[in-house]
Amino acid sequence: MLKKDMAEYYAKRAATYEEIYTRPEREDELVTLQVRVQELLQGHDVLELGCGTGFWTKELAASAKSVTATDINPDVMKLAQAKGFPADKVRFAVADALNLQLDRPYTAVFFGFLWSHIAREDQNRFLLHLRERVGPNTFMVMLDNSYVEGSSTTIARTDLLGNTFQHRRLPGDPHGDRYEILKNFPSDSNLRKRLASDTRDLRILRMEHYWLLNCRLK
């Protein structure tokens, strides 16, 4: 059976999600990303979108002034909350990245592995909404996966708008259900073109398995 509920997929996968960070071929790149994220967001009041299990919340909390970690899935976020972050520095809130309701200002916004799950036709709307909520000149950092033949899950199909989809199974699932997951792998040129009208001072660090982008919202 092929399911298309991405939220359900990640909720069921949450307990084992961070195993993806233990793959030895990605270790050096991951360390580079962790250091870079801490450097870029040092001293900022950070809004994190799609915090998931809190893996990147930990890196933000190491150097940021404050972190508001948000996710649309409260059950997944409970795993992040259980990690015992200092309450005077990190707070959690259930929030939809496409419909944010903020109660305080932020100097930076961070999201890891979220951009690839936003349909190409929704990306400009997302950026416009984000800029309206956090304001112009806000620093933005995002990171995501690069597609690696033989390592990444195979692309199952591409739609007419260029969105790519993977078919994934949950480890140990006795039912053998498959999930169709939207997962885009933009090139540097695609990222620059897509973000050109909404951002400035854009820089991209491209590695074999990951990429990291930082810029300022216009």
VEXFI-516817 format. One record per residue (C-alpha): residue number from 0; x, y, z; chain; residue in three letters. Coordinates in steps of 0.25 Angstrom, whole numbers, plus 5000, padded with zeros to 4 digits. Layout:
<rec NUM, <X, Y, Z>, "A", "ala">
...
//
This chain:
<rec 0, <5000, 5000, 5000>, "A", "met">
<rec 1, <5005, 5014, 4996>, "A", "leu">
<rec 2, <5002, 5025, 5006>, "A", "lys">
<rec 3, <5004, 5040, 5004>, "A", "lys">
<rec 4, <5003, 5045, 5018>, "A", "asp">
<rec 5, <5017, 5051, 5021>, "A", "met">
<rec 6, <5014, 5055, 5035>, "A", "ala">
<rec 7, <5010, 5041, 5038>, "A", "glu">
<rec 8, <5022, 5035, 5032>, "A", "tyr">
<rec 9, <5031, 5045, 5041>, "A", "tyr">
<rec 10, <5023, 5042, 5053>, "A", "ala">
<rec 11, <5025, 5027, 5052>, "A", "lys">
<rec 12, <5040, 5029, 5049>, "A", "arg">
<rec 13, <5043, 5039, 5060>, "A", "ala">
<rec 14, <5049, 5029, 5070>, "A", "ala">
<rec 15, <5059, 5024, 5060>, "A", "thr">
<rec 16, <5061, 5037, 5051>, "A", "tyr">
<rec 17, <5074, 5041, 5057>, "A", "glu">
<rec 18, <5081, 5028, 5052>, "A", "glu">
<rec 19, <5083, 5035, 5038>, "A", "ile">
<rec 20, <5093, 5044, 5045>, "A", "tyr">
<rec 21, <5102, 5032, 5049>, "A", "thr">
<rec 22, <5105, 5028, 5035>, "A", "arg">
<rec 23, <5121, 5028, 5034>, "A", "pro">
<rec 24, <5122, 5033, 5020>, "A", "glu">
<rec 25, <5114, 5046, 5025>, "A", "arg">
<rec 26, <5122, 5048, 5038>, "A", "glu">
<rec 27, <5132, 5058, 5033>, "A", "asp">
<rec 28, <5122, 5066, 5026>, "A", "glu">
<rec 29, <5112, 5066, 5038>, "A", "leu">
<rec 30, <5123, 5071, 5047>, "A", "val">
<rec 31, <5126, 5083, 5037>, "A", "thr">
<rec 32, <5111, 5086, 5037>, "A", "leu">
<rec 33, <5110, 5086, 5052>, "A", "gln">
<rec 34, <5122, 5095, 5054>, "A", "val">
<rec 35, <5117, 5105, 5043>, "A", "arg">
<rec 36, <5103, 5105, 5048>, "A", "val">
<rec 37, <5108, 5109, 5062>, "A", "gln">
<rec 38, <5117, 5120, 5056>, "A", "glu">
<rec 39, <5106, 5126, 5047>, "A", "leu">
<rec 40, <5096, 5127, 5058>, "A", "leu">
<rec 41, <5104, 5131, 5070>, "A", "gln">
<rec 42, <5097, 5141, 5078>, "A", "gly">
<rec 43, <5084, 5141, 5070>, "A", "his">
<rec 44, <5070, 5140, 5075>, "A", "asp">
<rec 45, <5067, 5128, 5066>, "A", "val">
<rec 46, <5053, 5123, 5061>, "A", "leu">
<rec 47, <5055, 5108, 5057>, "A", "glu">
<rec 48, <5045, 5103, 5047>, "A", "leu">
<rec 49, <5043, 5088, 5047>, "A", "gly">
<rec 50, <5051, 5084, 5059>, "A", "cys">
<rec 51, <5047, 5070, 5059>, "A", "gly">
<rec 52, <5055, 5062, 5069>, "A", "thr">
<rec 53, <5063, 5073, 5073>, "A", "gly">
<rec 54, <5076, 5069, 5066>, "A", "phe">
<rec 55, <5079, 5083, 5061>, "A", "trp">
<rec 56, <5073, 5090, 5073>, "A", "thr">
<rec 57, <5085, 5085, 5081>, "A", "lys">
<rec 58, <5094, 5092, 5071>, "A", "glu">
<rec 59, <5086, 5105, 5071>, "A", "leu">
<rec 60, <5086, 5105, 5087>, "A", "ala">
<rec 61, <5101, 5103, 5087>, "A", "ala">
<rec 62, <5103, 5117, 5082>, "A", "ser">
<rec 63, <5090, 5125, 5080>, "A", "ala">
<rec 64, <5085, 5135, 5090>, "A", "lys">
<rec 65, <5071, 5128, 5090>, "A", "ser">
<rec 66, <5064, 5118, 5082>, "A", "val">
<rec 67, <5049, 5116, 5079>, "A", "thr">
<rec 68, <5048, 5102, 5073>, "A", "ala">
<rec 69, <5035, 5099, 5065>, "A", "thr">
<rec 70, <5029, 5087, 5058>, "A", "asp">
<rec 71, <5016, 5084, 5053>, "A", "ile">
<rec 72, <5016, 5070, 5059>, "A", "asn">
<rec 73, <5015, 5071, 5075>, "A", "pro">
<rec 74, <5018, 5056, 5076>, "A", "asp">
<rec 75, <5031, 5057, 5069>, "A", "val">
<rec 76, <5034, 5070, 5077>, "A", "met">
<rec 77, <5033, 5062, 5090>, "A", "lys">
<rec 78, <5046, 5055, 5087>, "A", "leu">
<rec 79, <5053, 5068, 5085>, "A", "ala">
<rec 80, <5047, 5073, 5098>, "A", "gln">
<rec 81, <5051, 5061, 5106>, "A", "ala">
<rec 82, <5066, 5064, 5103>, "A", "lys">
<rec 83, <5066, 5074, 5114>, "A", "gly">
<rec 84, <5070, 5087, 5108>, "A", "phe">
<rec 85, <5071, 5099, 5118>, "A", "pro">
<rec 86, <5057, 5105, 5119>, "A", "ala">
<rec 87, <5063, 5119, 5120>, "A", "asp">
<rec 88, <5070, 5118, 5106>, "A", "lys">
<rec 89, <5061, 5108, 5098>, "A", "val">
<rec 90, <5046, 5108, 5097>, "A", "arg">
<rec 91, <5037, 5099, 5088>, "A", "phe">
<rec 92, <5024, 5102, 5081>, "A", "ala">
<rec 93, <5015, 5095, 5071>, "A", "val">
<rec 94, <5014, 5103, 5058>, "A", "ala">
<rec 95, <5012, 5101, 5044>, "A", "asp">
<rec 96, <5024, 5107, 5036>, "A", "ala">
<rec 97, <5014, 5112, 5025>, "A", "leu">
<rec 98, <5004, 5118, 5035>, "A", "asn">
<rec 99, <5013, 5124, 5046>, "A", "leu">
<rec 100, <5007, 5132, 5058>, "A", "gln">
<rec 101, <5019, 5138, 5065>, "A", "leu">
<rec 102, <5019, 5145, 5079>, "A", "asp">
<rec 103, <5033, 5151, 5079>, "A", "arg">
<rec 104, <5043, 5157, 5069>, "A", "pro">
<rec 105, <5055, 5148, 5064>, "A", "tyr">
<rec 106, <5068, 5152, 5058>, "A", "thr">
<rec 107, <5070, 5139, 5051>, "A", "ala">
<rec 108, <5062, 5127, 5045>, "A", "val">
<rec 109, <5068, 5113, 5043>, "A", "phe">
<rec 110, <5062, 5101, 5037>, "A", "phe">
<rec 111, <5069, 5087, 5034>, "A", "gly">
<rec 112, <5063, 5078, 5024>, "A", "phe">
<rec 113, <5050, 5086, 5022>, "A", "leu">
<rec 114, <5053, 5093, 5008>, "A", "trp">
<rec 115, <5053, 5079, 5001>, "A", "ser">
<rec 116, <5039, 5076, 5006>, "A", "his">
<rec 117, <5033, 5089, 5001>, "A", "ile">
<rec 118, <5027, 5087, 4987>, "A", "ala">
<rec 119, <5033, 5096, 4977>, "A", "arg">
<rec 120, <5020, 5103, 4974>, "A", "glu">
<rec 121, <5019, 5107, 4989>, "A", "asp">
<rec 122, <5034, 5112, 4991>, "A", "gln">
<rec 123, <5031, 5126, 4987>, "A", "asn">
<rec 124, <5019, 5127, 4996>, "A", "arg">
<rec 125, <5027, 5121, 5008>, "A", "phe">
<rec 126, <5038, 5131, 5006>, "A", "leu">
<rec 127, <5028, 5143, 5005>, "A", "leu">
<rec 128, <5020, 5138, 5018>, "A", "his">
<rec 129, <5033, 5136, 5025>, "A", "leu">
<rec 130, <5038, 5150, 5022>, "A", "arg">
<rec 131, <5024, 5156, 5026>, "A", "glu">
<rec 132, <5025, 5149, 5039>, "A", "arg">
<rec 133, <5040, 5151, 5043>, "A", "val">
<rec 134, <5043, 5164, 5036>, "A", "gly">
<rec 135, <5053, 5169, 5026>, "A", "pro">
<rec 136, <5068, 5167, 5028>, "A", "asn">
<rec 137, <5066, 5155, 5037>, "A", "thr">
<rec 138, <5077, 5145, 5035>, "A", "phe">
<rec 139, <5073, 5132, 5030>, "A", "met">
<rec 140, <5081, 5118, 5030>, "A", "val">
<rec 141, <5076, 5106, 5023>, "A", "met">
<rec 142, <5082, 5092, 5021>, "A", "leu">
<rec 143, <5078, 5080, 5014>, "A", "asp">
<rec 144, <5082, 5067, 5006>, "A", "asn">
<rec 145, <5089, 5066, 4993>, "A", "ser">
<rec 146, <5085, 5055, 4984>, "A", "tyr">
<rec 147, <5096, 5044, 4984>, "A", "val">
<rec 148, <5094, 5032, 4974>, "A", "glu">
<rec 149, <5095, 5019, 4981>, "A", "gly">
<rec 150, <5093, 5026, 4995>, "A", "ser">
<rec 151, <5081, 5034, 4994>, "A", "ser">
<rec 152, <5067, 5027, 4993>, "A", "thr">
<rec 153, <5064, 5026, 4978>, "A", "thr">
<rec 154, <5055, 5036, 4972>, "A", "ile">
<rec 155, <5042, 5029, 4969>, "A", "ala">
<rec 156, <5035, 5040, 4960>, "A", "arg">
<rec 157, <5035, 5054, 4956>, "A", "thr">
<rec 158, <5023, 5062, 4954>, "A", "asp">
<rec 159, <5020, 5073, 4943>, "A", "leu">
<rec 160, <5025, 5084, 4952>, "A", "leu">
<rec 161, <5038, 5077, 4955>, "A", "gly">
<rec 162, <5036, 5072, 4969>, "A", "asn">
<rec 163, <5042, 5059, 4972>, "A", "thr">
<rec 164, <5037, 5048, 4980>, "A", "phe">
<rec 165, <5043, 5036, 4988>, "A", "gln">
<rec 166, <5036, 5023, 4992>, "A", "his">
<rec 167, <5040, 5019, 5006>, "A", "arg">
<rec 168, <5038, 5008, 5016>, "A", "arg">
<rec 169, <5038, 5009, 5031>, "A", "leu">
<rec 170, <5049, 5000, 5037>, "A", "pro">
<rec 171, <5043, 4988, 5044>, "A", "gly">
<rec 172, <5029, 4991, 5039>, "A", "asp">
<rec 173, <5021, 4978, 5039>, "A", "pro">
<rec 174, <5011, 4983, 5029>, "A", "his">
<rec 175, <5021, 4987, 5019>, "A", "gly">
<rec 176, <5014, 5000, 5016>, "A", "asp">
<rec 177, <5021, 5010, 5006>, "A", "arg">
<rec 178, <5020, 5025, 5007>, "A", "tyr">
<rec 179, <5022, 5034, 4996>, "A", "glu">
<rec 180, <5030, 5046, 5001>, "A", "ile">
<rec 181, <5033, 5059, 4994>, "A", "leu">
<rec 182, <5048, 5061, 4994>, "A", "lys">
<rec 183, <5054, 5072, 4985>, "A", "asn">
<rec 184, <5069, 5073, 4982>, "A", "phe">
<rec 185, <5071, 5087, 4977>, "A", "pro">
<rec 186, <5084, 5091, 4970>, "A", "ser">
<rec 187, <5092, 5103, 4974>, "A", "asp">
<rec 188, <5087, 5110, 4962>, "A", "ser">
<rec 189, <5072, 5106, 4965>, "A", "asn">
<rec 190, <5074, 5111, 4979>, "A", "leu">
<rec 191, <5080, 5125, 4975>, "A", "arg">
<rec 192, <5069, 5127, 4965>, "A", "lys">
<rec 193, <5058, 5123, 4974>, "A", "arg">
<rec 194, <5063, 5132, 4985>, "A", "leu">
<rec 195, <5068, 5144, 4977>, "A", "ala">
<rec 196, <5055, 5152, 4979>, "A", "ser">
<rec 197, <5054, 5150, 4994>, "A", "asp">
<rec 198, <5068, 5150, 4999>, "A", "thr">
<rec 199, <5081, 5156, 4998>, "A", "arg">
<rec 200, <5096, 5153, 5002>, "A", "asp">
<rec 201, <5093, 5138, 4998>, "A", "leu">
<rec 202, <5104, 5128, 5000>, "A", "arg">
<rec 203, <5104, 5113, 4998>, "A", "ile">
<rec 204, <5113, 5102, 5004>, "A", "leu">
<rec 205, <5111, 5090, 4995>, "A", "arg">
<rec 206, <5117, 5076, 5000>, "A", "met">
<rec 207, <5115, 5062, 4995>, "A", "glu">
<rec 208, <5103, 5059, 5004>, "A", "his">
<rec 209, <5098, 5072, 5009>, "A", "tyr">
<rec 210, <5097, 5087, 5005>, "A", "trp">
<rec 211, <5096, 5099, 5014>, "A", "leu">
<rec 212, <5091, 5113, 5010>, "A", "leu">
<rec 213, <5091, 5126, 5018>, "A", "asn">
<rec 214, <5086, 5139, 5014>, "A", "cys">
<rec 215, <5077, 5151, 5018>, "A", "arg">
<rec 216, <5063, 5153, 5015>, "A", "leu">
<rec 217, <5060, 5166, 5007>, "A", "lys">
//
